[in-house]
Amino acid sequence: MKRKLAIVGAVLSGLYLLTAGPIPDPIPFIDEGLALAVFIKCMGALGFNLQNWTNLFGKNAKPADTKRKDDPKDVTIDV
């Protein structure tokens, strides 16, 4: 049942994304970002990992470098 819902969600959101550019919004309260999020999650449920191509969900974000340099040349004083 989950697979069938994922297929329906992927098809509907994919069609919405394809028609979002050439014609005015067929359903104005659904944003393209929401349709993209639904499409990516449905494709993930079907076994296709599209999250590697986007930073939509933040799992691919690399953590900031937390090493602190104590070199006085690198110190910024904000006045």
C-alpha positions as CSV (number, residue, x, y, z in Angstrom):
1,M,0.0,0.0,0.0
2,K,2.9,2.3,0.8
3,R,4.5,1.7,-2.5
4,K,1.2,2.5,-4.4
5,L,0.8,5.7,-2.5
6,A,4.4,6.6,-3.3
7,I,3.9,6.0,-7.0
8,V,0.7,8.1,-7.0
9,G,2.4,10.9,-5.1
10,A,5.5,10.8,-7.4
11,V,3.4,10.8,-10.6
12,L,1.1,13.7,-9.4
13,S,3.9,15.8,-8.0
14,G,6.0,15.1,-11.1
15,L,3.2,16.2,-13.4
16,Y,2.6,19.3,-11.4
17,L,6.3,20.2,-11.6
18,L,6.3,19.7,-15.4
19,T,3.3,21.9,-15.8
20,A,4.5,24.6,-13.3
21,G,6.5,26.5,-15.9
22,P,4.5,26.7,-19.2
23,I,1.0,27.4,-17.8
24,P,-0.2,29.3,-14.7
25,D,-0.5,27.4,-11.5
26,P,-3.3,24.9,-11.8
27,I,-3.6,24.7,-8.0
28,P,-2.5,28.0,-6.6
29,F,-2.2,27.0,-3.0
30,I,0.4,24.3,-3.7
31,D,3.9,25.8,-4.1
32,E,6.5,24.3,-6.4
33,G,8.8,23.7,-3.4
34,L,6.2,21.6,-1.7
35,A,5.7,19.6,-4.9
36,L,9.4,19.1,-5.2
37,A,9.6,17.9,-1.5
38,V,6.8,15.4,-2.1
39,F,8.4,14.2,-5.3
40,I,11.8,13.6,-3.6
41,K,10.3,11.9,-0.6
42,C,8.1,9.6,-2.8
43,M,11.0,8.7,-5.0
44,G,13.0,7.9,-1.9
45,A,10.3,5.6,-0.7
46,L,10.5,3.9,-4.1
47,G,14.2,3.3,-3.8
48,F,15.6,6.2,-5.9
49,N,17.7,8.5,-3.7
50,L,17.3,12.0,-5.2
51,Q,18.4,13.8,-2.0
52,N,22.0,13.7,-3.1
53,W,21.1,16.1,-5.9
54,T,19.5,18.7,-3.7
55,N,20.2,20.3,-0.3
56,L,16.4,20.5,0.3
57,F,16.5,18.4,3.5
58,G,20.0,19.3,4.7
59,K,21.4,15.8,5.1
60,N,24.2,16.5,2.7
61,A,25.3,19.7,4.3
62,K,28.9,19.5,5.6
63,P,29.5,20.8,9.1
64,A,31.4,24.0,9.5
65,D,35.1,23.8,10.4
66,T,35.1,24.3,14.2
67,K,38.9,24.5,14.6
68,R,39.8,27.8,16.2
69,K,43.0,29.6,15.2
70,D,44.7,31.5,18.0
71,D,46.8,33.5,15.5
72,P,46.5,37.3,16.4
73,K,46.6,38.1,12.6
74,D,43.3,36.3,12.1
75,V,41.4,38.2,14.9
76,T,38.7,40.5,13.8
77,I,37.7,43.3,16.2
78,D,34.2,44.7,15.6
79,V,33.7,48.1,17.0
